[in-house]
Amino acid sequence: MILILGYGFLGKVLYKRLVSCGYQVKVFSRKVPTDKGGHFIEGNFENLGDHDTLFEGINLVVHTIHT
């Protein structure tokens, strides 16, 4: 699963809940927390195409970015 979102209020809550339920979660966000383990990928949604391997092995995308 990948979360395409800002790691703000909604992102933090959603991420923590999914991980606590046992999901393997990647997070794609402009700002990446430095104190977290896991799979955080820093990037801008407008340049999503620059990350060609981002969706490998992904079977669910949660997109919450408002542009």
C-alpha positions as CSV (number, residue, x, y, z in Angstrom):
1,M,0.0,0.0,0.0
2,I,1.2,3.5,-0.7
3,L,-0.1,6.7,0.8
4,I,0.2,9.7,-1.5
5,L,-0.3,12.6,0.9
6,G,1.1,15.3,3.0
7,Y,2.5,13.9,6.2
8,G,0.4,16.3,8.3
9,F,-2.6,15.7,10.6
10,L,-4.4,13.3,8.3
11,G,-1.3,11.5,7.1
12,K,0.1,10.9,10.5
13,V,-3.1,9.5,11.9
14,L,-3.7,7.3,8.8
15,Y,-0.2,6.0,8.7
16,K,-0.1,5.1,12.4
17,R,-3.4,3.3,12.2
18,L,-2.5,1.3,9.1
19,V,0.9,0.2,10.5
20,S,-0.7,-0.7,13.8
21,C,-3.1,-3.0,11.9
22,G,-0.2,-4.8,10.3
23,Y,-0.1,-3.1,6.9
24,Q,3.2,-2.5,5.1
25,V,2.9,1.2,4.1
26,K,5.0,3.5,1.9
27,V,4.5,7.2,2.3
28,F,5.1,9.7,-0.6
29,S,5.2,13.2,0.7
30,R,7.0,16.6,0.2
31,K,8.2,16.4,3.8
32,V,9.5,13.2,5.3
33,P,10.0,12.8,9.1
34,T,13.6,12.1,10.0
35,D,12.7,10.2,13.2
36,K,10.5,7.5,11.6
37,G,11.5,4.2,10.3
38,G,9.6,2.7,7.4
39,H,9.3,3.6,3.8
40,F,9.1,7.3,3.4
41,I,9.7,8.7,0.0
42,E,10.3,12.4,-0.4
43,G,8.9,14.0,-3.5
44,N,6.5,16.5,-5.0
45,F,3.2,15.2,-6.4
46,E,3.7,17.3,-9.6
47,N,6.8,15.2,-10.3
48,L,5.3,11.8,-9.5
49,G,6.5,10.5,-12.8
50,D,10.1,11.0,-11.8
51,H,9.7,8.1,-9.3
52,D,9.2,5.3,-11.8
53,T,9.6,2.4,-9.2
54,L,7.3,4.0,-6.7
55,F,4.4,1.7,-7.4
56,E,6.3,-1.6,-7.8
57,G,4.6,-4.2,-5.6
58,I,1.8,-1.9,-4.7
59,N,-1.8,-3.1,-4.8
60,L,-3.6,-0.2,-3.1
61,V,-3.1,3.6,-3.4
62,V,-4.6,6.1,-1.0
63,H,-4.4,9.6,-2.5
64,T,-5.3,12.5,-0.2
65,I,-3.4,15.4,-1.7
66,H,-5.4,18.5,-2.5
67,T,-3.9,20.4,-5.4
